[in-house]
Amino acid sequence: MTVDAYIRACQPEHAGILTEIRTMVHRSLPTVEECISYGMPTFRITNAVLFHIGKARHCCSIYPGSRVVAELGSLLEGYSVRKATIHLPLDRQVSQSLIEHIITLRMQHISGDLQPAP
């Protein structure tokens, strides 16, 4: 399955949000790669997972990991959040600022994780 096929198989309200996120990610990181991992669209950079996105029954979700969710703190007010997941309501526009913050944090984590130990 491809990311295009995953999105095409979604209900229109889910497809719209997932496409919006996808567009924002590509706008911010033109060299990002896409794949399906754990059955979800996944963005990769430098051979590392940036984050996953997916659909759920009543929302779409971003899976940036628990470290990012914790670091975003008050930026996530108004969202349903689990330990490593941000749930985006279907009736609310995706925040470009939120996506950019997630990308920035993940890129910092990825580059830090790739640095050799002192």
Secondary structure as the mmCIF struct_conf table of DSSP 4:
data_model
#
loop_
_struct_conf.conf_type_id
_struct_conf.id
_struct_conf.beg_label_comp_id
_struct_conf.beg_label_asym_id
_struct_conf.beg_label_seq_id
_struct_conf.end_label_comp_id
_struct_conf.end_label_asym_id
_struct_conf.end_label_seq_id
HELX_RH_AL_P HELX_RH_AL_P1 VAL A 3 ARG A 8
TURN_TY1_P TURN_TY1_P1 ALA A 9 ALA A 9
BEND BEND1 CYS A 10 CYS A 10
HELX_RH_AL_P HELX_RH_AL_P2 PRO A 12 SER A 28
TURN_TY1_P TURN_TY1_P2 PRO A 30 THR A 31
STRN STRN1 GLU A 33 SER A 37
TURN_TY1_P TURN_TY1_P3 TYR A 38 GLY A 39
STRN STRN2 MET A 40 ILE A 45
TURN_TY1_P TURN_TY1_P4 THR A 46 ASN A 47
STRN STRN3 ALA A 48 LYS A 55
BEND BEND2 ARG A 57 HIS A 58
STRN STRN4 CYS A 59 TYR A 63
HELX_RH_AL_P HELX_RH_AL_P3 SER A 66 LEU A 72
HELX_RH_3T_P HELX_RH_3T_P1 GLY A 73 LEU A 76
TURN_TY1_P TURN_TY1_P5 GLU A 77 GLY A 78
BEND BEND3 TYR A 79 TYR A 79
STRN STRN5 SER A 80 ARG A 82
TURN_TY1_P TURN_TY1_P6 LYS A 83 ALA A 84
STRN STRN6 THR A 85 PRO A 89
TURN_TY1_P TURN_TY1_P7 LEU A 90 ASP A 91
BEND BEND4 ARG A 92 ARG A 92
HELX_LH_PP_P HELX_LH_PP_P1 GLN A 93 SER A 95
HELX_RH_AL_P HELX_RH_AL_P4 GLN A 96 LEU A 114
BEND BEND5 GLN A 115 GLN A 115
HELX_LH_PP_P HELX_LH_PP_P2 PRO A 116 ALA A 117
#
